[in-house]
Amino acid sequence: MSDAPEVRKLPTAAQRAWLKRGLDEPGGKLPLFDGDGRQVDPRTIRACIDQGWAEPWYHNPLKPDWLVCKLTERGRALAGRPKRSPPPPKRERQLPSNVTPIR
């Protein structure tokens, strides 16, 4: 057993989008299909379960391969947190017009 602290990672854009869709659903239910009607990639679902952001809710006997999940408290906190914006690009220093840069 390792004494190393658990490394927590942030969700990918696809994972975050999926988690966000559960914020306004009763019980935090997460969708099986995206906004275009395509099934959510099972790898996205499994990764969110593995990270503790989602948990299986119930077994669907008609579609046993479908993972019906809901948000966990950690998932709800992550989905509600705005994505960090990248730092502004560094501006090049402007030299006075009478100075020639050394190359």
OpenMM code with the backbone's topology and positions (N, CA, C; nanometers):
from openmm import Vec3, app, unit

residues = "MET SER ASP ALA PRO GLU VAL ARG LYS LEU PRO THR ALA ALA GLN ARG ALA TRP LEU LYS ARG GLY LEU ASP GLU PRO GLY GLY LYS LEU PRO LEU PHE ASP GLY ASP GLY ARG GLN VAL ASP PRO ARG THR ILE ARG ALA CYS ILE ASP GLN GLY TRP ALA GLU PRO TRP TYR HIS ASN PRO LEU LYS PRO ASP TRP LEU VAL CYS LYS LEU THR GLU ARG GLY ARG ALA LEU ALA GLY ARG PRO LYS ARG SER PRO PRO PRO PRO LYS ARG GLU ARG GLN LEU PRO SER ASN VAL THR PRO ILE ARG".split()
positions = [
    Vec3(0.0846, -0.1179, 0.0000),
    Vec3(0.0000, 0.0000, 0.0000),
    Vec3(0.0890, 0.1241, 0.0000),
    Vec3(0.0520, 0.2213, -0.0771),
    Vec3(0.1339, 0.3410, -0.0922),
    Vec3(0.0844, 0.4518, -0.0003),
    Vec3(0.1800, 0.5314, 0.0497),
    Vec3(0.1447, 0.6463, 0.1322),
    Vec3(0.1356, 0.7736, 0.0499),
    Vec3(0.1518, 0.7607, -0.0822),
    Vec3(0.1466, 0.8778, -0.1701),
    Vec3(0.0058, 0.9359, -0.1690),
    Vec3(-0.0054, 1.0694, -0.1669),
    Vec3(-0.1378, 1.1301, -0.1682),
    Vec3(-0.2067, 1.1038, -0.3017),
    Vec3(-0.3386, 1.0970, -0.2964),
    Vec3(-0.4177, 1.0748, -0.4175),
    Vec3(-0.4051, 1.1962, -0.5094),
    Vec3(-0.3768, 1.1709, -0.6355),
    Vec3(-0.3667, 1.2788, -0.7329),
    Vec3(-0.5033, 1.2948, -0.7970),
    Vec3(-0.5608, 1.4105, -0.7832),
    Vec3(-0.6917, 1.4364, -0.8423),
    Vec3(-0.6714, 1.5125, -0.9711),
    Vec3(-0.7396, 1.4682, -1.0727),
    Vec3(-0.7290, 1.5392, -1.1985),
    Vec3(-0.8609, 1.6077, -1.2289),
    Vec3(-0.8542, 1.7018, -1.3180),
    Vec3(-0.9750, 1.7730, -1.3585),
    Vec3(-1.0394, 1.7006, -1.4755),
    Vec3(-1.1712, 1.7131, -1.4897),
    Vec3(-1.2377, 1.6452, -1.6009),
    Vec3(-1.2000, 1.7065, -1.7355),
    Vec3(-1.2043, 1.6218, -1.8384),
    Vec3(-1.1840, 1.6696, -1.9743),
    Vec3(-1.3064, 1.7515, -2.0145),
    Vec3(-1.3002, 1.8147, -2.1286),
    Vec3(-1.4147, 1.8934, -2.1768),
    Vec3(-1.5374, 1.8043, -2.1939),
    Vec3(-1.5191, 1.6849, -2.2489),
    Vec3(-1.6318, 1.5925, -2.2697),
    Vec3(-1.6901, 1.5474, -2.1356),
    Vec3(-1.6031, 1.5165, -2.0404),
    Vec3(-1.6500, 1.4733, -1.9087),
    Vec3(-1.7244, 1.5859, -1.8381),
    Vec3(-1.6679, 1.7066, -1.8433),
    Vec3(-1.7311, 1.8211, -1.7779),
    Vec3(-1.8685, 1.8499, -1.8406),
    Vec3(-1.8765, 1.8426, -1.9723),
    Vec3(-2.0044, 1.8677, -2.0407),
    Vec3(-2.1086, 1.7655, -1.9971),
    Vec3(-2.0676, 1.6395, -1.9859),
    Vec3(-2.1606, 1.5350, -1.9432),
    Vec3(-2.2043, 1.5580, -1.7989),
    Vec3(-2.1098, 1.5889, -1.7120),
    Vec3(-2.1435, 1.6133, -1.5716),
    Vec3(-2.2365, 1.7328, -1.5551),
    Vec3(-2.2128, 1.8382, -1.6317),
    Vec3(-2.2958, 1.9594, -1.6219),
    Vec3(-2.4417, 1.9305, -1.6544),
    Vec3(-2.4636, 1.8353, -1.7442),
    Vec3(-2.6019, 1.8055, -1.7841),
    Vec3(-2.6826, 1.7462, -1.6697),
    Vec3(-2.6161, 1.6950, -1.5658),
    Vec3(-2.6871, 1.6404, -1.4512),
    Vec3(-2.7242, 1.7446, -1.3466),
    Vec3(-2.6711, 1.8661, -1.3595),
    Vec3(-2.6957, 1.9685, -1.2575),
    Vec3(-2.8429, 2.0053, -1.2442),
    Vec3(-2.9158, 2.0088, -1.3538),
    Vec3(-3.0558, 2.0512, -1.3497),
    Vec3(-3.1543, 1.9353, -1.3536),
    Vec3(-3.1042, 1.8135, -1.3470),
    Vec3(-3.1919, 1.6959, -1.3518),
    Vec3(-3.2274, 1.6494, -1.2110),
    Vec3(-3.3491, 1.5968, -1.1944),
    Vec3(-3.3878, 1.5456, -1.0624),
    Vec3(-3.2896, 1.4388, -1.0145),
    Vec3(-3.2408, 1.4549, -0.8939),
    Vec3(-3.1479, 1.3586, -0.8369),
    Vec3(-3.0093, 1.3619, -0.8985),
    Vec3(-2.9848, 1.4553, -0.9887),
    Vec3(-2.8548, 1.4624, -1.0542),
    Vec3(-2.8358, 1.3570, -1.1621),
    Vec3(-2.9485, 1.3059, -1.2176),
    Vec3(-2.9399, 1.2006, -1.3194),
    Vec3(-2.8605, 1.2492, -1.4394),
    Vec3(-2.7676, 1.1650, -1.4815),
    Vec3(-2.6833, 1.1970, -1.5961),
    Vec3(-2.7403, 1.1321, -1.7219),
    Vec3(-2.7322, 1.2020, -1.8350),
    Vec3(-2.7955, 1.1518, -1.9574),
    Vec3(-2.7200, 1.0345, -2.0200),
    Vec3(-2.7953, 0.9522, -2.0900),
    Vec3(-2.7361, 0.8421, -2.1653),
    Vec3(-2.6970, 0.8868, -2.3056),
    Vec3(-2.7583, 0.9977, -2.3512),
    Vec3(-2.7360, 1.0465, -2.4863),
    Vec3(-2.6976, 1.1938, -2.4826),
    Vec3(-2.6149, 1.2347, -2.5800),
    Vec3(-2.5743, 1.3749, -2.5862),
    Vec3(-2.6841, 1.4586, -2.6514),
    Vec3(-2.6604, 1.5858, -2.6667),
    Vec3(-2.7601, 1.6775, -2.7229),
    Vec3(-2.7979, 1.6464, -2.8667),
    Vec3(-2.7127, 1.5694, -2.9372),
    Vec3(-2.7410, 1.5321, -3.0759),
    Vec3(-2.8023, 1.3934, -3.0874),
    Vec3(-2.8318, 1.3292, -2.9750),
    Vec3(-2.8952, 1.1981, -2.9773),
    Vec3(-2.7988, 1.0804, -2.9854),
    Vec3(-2.6695, 1.1068, -2.9780),
    Vec3(-2.5710, 0.9978, -2.9793),
    Vec3(-2.5469, 0.9495, -2.8365),
    Vec3(-2.5242, 0.8196, -2.8224),
    Vec3(-2.4971, 0.7636, -2.6903),
    Vec3(-2.3673, 0.8229, -2.6358),
    Vec3(-2.3687, 0.8607, -2.5093),
    Vec3(-2.2480, 0.9123, -2.4438),
    Vec3(-2.1453, 0.7992, -2.4425),
    Vec3(-2.0216, 0.8327, -2.4765),
    Vec3(-1.9142, 0.7337, -2.4825),
    Vec3(-1.8997, 0.6652, -2.3465),
    Vec3(-1.9096, 0.5318, -2.3430),
    Vec3(-1.8953, 0.4602, -2.2149),
    Vec3(-1.7624, 0.4879, -2.1452),
    Vec3(-1.6572, 0.5217, -2.2211),
    Vec3(-1.5282, 0.5546, -2.1582),
    Vec3(-1.5402, 0.6822, -2.0762),
    Vec3(-1.6203, 0.7777, -2.1251),
    Vec3(-1.6439, 0.9012, -2.0495),
    Vec3(-1.7144, 0.8695, -1.9187),
    Vec3(-1.8156, 0.7851, -1.9281),
    Vec3(-1.8933, 0.7485, -1.8091),
    Vec3(-1.8051, 0.6746, -1.7088),
    Vec3(-1.7307, 0.5751, -1.7566),
    Vec3(-1.6447, 0.4961, -1.6671),
    Vec3(-1.5372, 0.5824, -1.6017),
    Vec3(-1.4786, 0.6737, -1.6784),
    Vec3(-1.3746, 0.7616, -1.6225),
    Vec3(-1.4329, 0.8487, -1.5115),
    Vec3(-1.5545, 0.8991, -1.5311),
    Vec3(-1.6182, 0.9827, -1.4282),
    Vec3(-1.6519, 0.9006, -1.3045),
    Vec3(-1.6932, 0.7758, -1.3236),
    Vec3(-1.7194, 0.6880, -1.2090),
    Vec3(-1.5884, 0.6613, -1.1352),
    Vec3(-1.4824, 0.6297, -1.2101),
    Vec3(-1.3522, 0.5997, -1.1490),
    Vec3(-1.2978, 0.7174, -1.0682),
    Vec3(-1.3275, 0.8404, -1.1116),
    Vec3(-1.2799, 0.9595, -1.0414),
    Vec3(-1.3721, 0.9986, -0.9249),
    Vec3(-1.4874, 0.9315, -0.9137),
    Vec3(-1.5801, 0.9629, -0.8051),
    Vec3(-1.6702, 1.0807, -0.8348),
    Vec3(-1.6818, 1.1190, -0.9629),
    Vec3(-1.7664, 1.2323, -1.0005),
    Vec3(-1.9081, 1.1875, -1.0328),
    Vec3(-1.9246, 1.0594, -1.0635),
    Vec3(-2.0564, 1.0019, -1.0935),
    Vec3(-2.0613, 0.8646, -1.0277),
    Vec3(-2.1842, 0.8157, -1.0072),
    Vec3(-2.1990, 0.6816, -0.9518),
    Vec3(-2.3167, 0.6129, -1.0192),
    Vec3(-2.3079, 0.4808, -1.0353),
    Vec3(-2.4215, 0.4096, -1.0934),
    Vec3(-2.5448, 0.4313, -1.0067),
    Vec3(-2.6587, 0.4501, -1.0727),
    Vec3(-2.7819, 0.4779, -0.9994),
    Vec3(-2.8674, 0.3530, -0.9882),
    Vec3(-2.8974, 0.2943, -1.1019),
    Vec3(-2.9745, 0.1708, -1.0985),
    Vec3(-2.9459, 0.0902, -1.2243),
    Vec3(-2.9781, -0.0362, -1.2188),
    Vec3(-2.9570, -0.1272, -1.3303),
    Vec3(-3.0802, -0.1232, -1.4207),
    Vec3(-3.0583, -0.1093, -1.5514),
    Vec3(-3.1669, -0.1082, -1.6484),
    Vec3(-3.1793, -0.2491, -1.7063),
    Vec3(-3.2822, -0.3258, -1.6663),
    Vec3(-3.2931, -0.4642, -1.7140),
    Vec3(-3.3172, -0.4752, -1.8650),
    Vec3(-3.3742, -0.3711, -1.9266),
    Vec3(-3.3971, -0.3751, -2.0708),
    Vec3(-3.2701, -0.3479, -2.1500),
    Vec3(-3.1804, -0.2706, -2.0937),
    Vec3(-3.0524, -0.2368, -2.1578),
    Vec3(-2.9414, -0.2535, -2.0538),
    Vec3(-2.9027, -0.3778, -2.0239),
    Vec3(-2.8047, -0.3991, -1.9162),
    Vec3(-2.6679, -0.3375, -1.9422),
    Vec3(-2.6351, -0.3086, -2.0690),
    Vec3(-2.5050, -0.2489, -2.0984),
    Vec3(-2.5039, -0.0977, -2.0781),
    Vec3(-2.6197, -0.0374, -2.0560),
    Vec3(-2.6259, 0.1063, -2.0316),
    Vec3(-2.5968, 0.1354, -1.8853),
    Vec3(-2.5138, 0.2361, -1.8619),
    Vec3(-2.4818, 0.2778, -1.7260),
    Vec3(-2.5671, 0.3982, -1.6900),
    Vec3(-2.6689, 0.3770, -1.6100),
    Vec3(-2.7537, 0.4874, -1.5638),
    Vec3(-2.6881, 0.5414, -1.4379),
    Vec3(-2.6448, 0.6668, -1.4448),
    Vec3(-2.5665, 0.7253, -1.3352),
    Vec3(-2.6260, 0.8558, -1.2859),
    Vec3(-2.5753, 0.8971, -1.1710),
    Vec3(-2.6103, 1.0275, -1.1155),
    Vec3(-2.4831, 1.0930, -1.0646),
    Vec3(-2.4909, 1.2231, -1.0472),
    Vec3(-2.3775, 1.2999, -0.9951),
    Vec3(-2.3514, 1.2661, -0.8493),
    Vec3(-2.2257, 1.2661, -0.8114),
    Vec3(-2.1889, 1.2608, -0.6699),
    Vec3(-2.1708, 1.4062, -0.6251),
    Vec3(-2.1501, 1.4264, -0.4970),
    Vec3(-2.1254, 1.5626, -0.4488),
    Vec3(-1.9993, 1.6207, -0.5119),
    Vec3(-1.8952, 1.5379, -0.5251),
    Vec3(-1.7723, 1.5853, -0.5912),
    Vec3(-1.7993, 1.6218, -0.7364),
    Vec3(-1.8779, 1.5393, -0.8043),
    Vec3(-1.9105, 1.5673, -0.9437),
    Vec3(-1.9928, 1.6933, -0.9575),
    Vec3(-2.0857, 1.7129, -0.8650),
    Vec3(-2.1697, 1.8331, -0.8664),
    Vec3(-2.0823, 1.9571, -0.8458),
    Vec3(-1.9872, 1.9485, -0.7538),
    Vec3(-1.8986, 2.0622, -0.7283),
    Vec3(-1.8121, 2.0932, -0.8505),
    Vec3(-1.7608, 1.9895, -0.9147),
    Vec3(-1.6776, 2.0108, -1.0336),
    Vec3(-1.7579, 2.0651, -1.1507),
    Vec3(-1.8772, 2.0111, -1.1699),
    Vec3(-1.9603, 2.0534, -1.2836),
    Vec3(-2.0081, 2.1966, -1.2658),
    Vec3(-2.0270, 2.2383, -1.1418),
    Vec3(-2.0745, 2.3732, -1.1163),
    Vec3(-1.9642, 2.4771, -1.1152),
    Vec3(-1.8408, 2.4291, -1.1037),
    Vec3(-1.7264, 2.5199, -1.0994),
    Vec3(-1.6939, 2.5663, -1.2402),
    Vec3(-1.6799, 2.6969, -1.2598),
    Vec3(-1.6440, 2.7429, -1.3944),
    Vec3(-1.5044, 2.6952, -1.4311),
    Vec3(-1.4870, 2.6661, -1.5572),
    Vec3(-1.3575, 2.6205, -1.6066),
    Vec3(-1.2578, 2.7346, -1.5940),
    Vec3(-1.1364, 2.7005, -1.5519),
    Vec3(-1.0327, 2.8025, -1.5412),
    Vec3(-1.0004, 2.8557, -1.6792),
    Vec3(-0.9936, 2.9873, -1.6886),
    Vec3(-0.9580, 3.0451, -1.8181),
    Vec3(-0.8066, 3.0482, -1.8306),
    Vec3(-0.7568, 3.0308, -1.9518),
    Vec3(-0.6120, 3.0325, -1.9690),
    Vec3(-0.5568, 3.1710, -1.9402),
    Vec3(-0.4311, 3.1780, -1.8994),
    Vec3(-0.3730, 3.3101, -1.8730),
    Vec3(-0.3662, 3.3906, -2.0020),
    Vec3(-0.3729, 3.5215, -1.9900),
    Vec3(-0.3668, 3.6041, -2.1112),
    Vec3(-0.2310, 3.5859, -2.1794),
    Vec3(-0.2282, 3.5970, -2.3118),
    Vec3(-0.1000, 3.5796, -2.3809),
    Vec3(-0.0022, 3.6887, -2.3395),
    Vec3(0.1240, 3.6504, -2.3343),
    Vec3(0.2263, 3.7485, -2.2976),
    Vec3(0.2477, 3.8416, -2.4150),
    Vec3(0.2534, 3.9665, -2.3835),
    Vec3(0.2750, 4.0668, -2.4880),
    Vec3(0.4237, 4.0884, -2.5067),
    Vec3(0.4620, 4.1045, -2.6299),
    Vec3(0.6015, 4.1352, -2.6579),
    Vec3(0.6288, 4.2781, -2.6172),
    Vec3(0.7445, 4.2964, -2.5616),
    Vec3(0.7824, 4.4312, -2.5210),
    Vec3(0.8081, 4.5176, -2.6433),
    Vec3(0.7527, 4.6334, -2.6423),
    Vec3(0.7734, 4.7268, -2.7524),
    Vec3(0.8966, 4.8120, -2.7242),
    Vec3(0.9891, 4.8086, -2.8175),
    Vec3(1.1086, 4.8913, -2.8039),
    Vec3(1.0821, 5.0286, -2.8642),
    Vec3(1.1474, 5.1298, -2.8113),
    Vec3(1.1332, 5.2621, -2.8726),
    Vec3(1.1791, 5.2561, -3.0180),
    Vec3(1.1233, 5.3404, -3.0996),
    Vec3(1.1529, 5.3356, -3.2437),
    Vec3(1.3002, 5.3633, -3.2757),
    Vec3(1.3720, 5.4285, -3.1879),
    Vec3(1.5126, 5.4586, -3.2155),
    Vec3(1.6087, 5.3492, -3.1687),
    Vec3(1.5543, 5.2350, -3.1187),
    Vec3(1.6378, 5.1253, -3.0680),
    Vec3(1.6253, 5.0066, -3.1648),
    Vec3(1.7398, 4.9496, -3.2016),
    Vec3(1.7418, 4.8325, -3.2883),
    Vec3(1.7699, 4.7107, -3.2026),
    Vec3(1.6849, 4.6076, -3.2105),
    Vec3(1.7086, 4.4898, -3.1287),
    Vec3(1.8332, 4.4131, -3.1732),
    Vec3(1.8982, 4.3466, -3.0795),
    Vec3(2.0156, 4.2647, -3.1101),
    Vec3(1.9647, 4.1248, -3.1439),
    Vec3(2.0079, 4.0704, -3.2530),
    Vec3(1.9627, 3.9371, -3.2945),
    Vec3(2.0746, 3.8407, -3.3033),
] * unit.nanometer
topology = app.Topology()
chain = topology.addChain("A")
for resn in residues:
    res = topology.addResidue(resn, chain)
    for name in ("N", "CA", "C"):
        topology.addAtom(name, app.Element.getBySymbol(name[0]), res)
